[in-house]
């Protein structure tokens, strides 16, 4: 049995970046959820999954929860990435909205501040981002920005706790 694998779903590149940082630190492979074959789960003792948060939901989490139910003897760790600052309250909100009471839950959940890659967003997400930006500006009483810009707030230091947890589990 192989040690573990990092699987991710990334629309704008941030979740992929974090997955690659984690995989590199653990000396594991990182694969896109679309590339990963579910039948290979049996080869791993620990699976790390990461995806971006969109409207409060972690991208791809439905499929991962089904896999978690199918392979309950595996250790599952989930991380989410987003542009909302990583307060403890927000992390808990994301966790609760994605893993409801009575549902299968990962051994650990992490949230990482990532950013906004406006250029890589799909058309619908760009429109939604413009609407949200206007709404937020009005609510805060500031002028509406002329243009939504990309911002990268990702940091490889954020993964240290997850990496330590996995290293302790491997012992």
Number of C-alpha atoms within 10 A of each C-alpha: 8 11 14 24 25 27 26 30 24 21 15 17 18 27 28 23 18 27 28 21 20 24 20 13 15 17 13 15 14 24 19 17 19 10 11 15 9 12 8 9 20 13 12 14 17 22 19 23 26 31 29 28 22 13 8 15 17 22 21 18 21 13 12 19 18 11 17 20 14 12 13 12 11 19 18 22 20 24 25 28 25 22 19 15 14 16 12 9 9 14 18 15 13 19 23 13 12 18 17 10 9 6 11 14 20 21 11 15 19 19 26 26 19 25 19 22 18 16 12 13 15 11 11 8 13 16 12 11 16 16 12 12 16 18 13 14 14 12 9 9 9 10 10 14 11 8 8 16 10 12 12 12 14 19 13 13 8 16 18 12 11 18 16 13 12 20 12 9 11 11 5
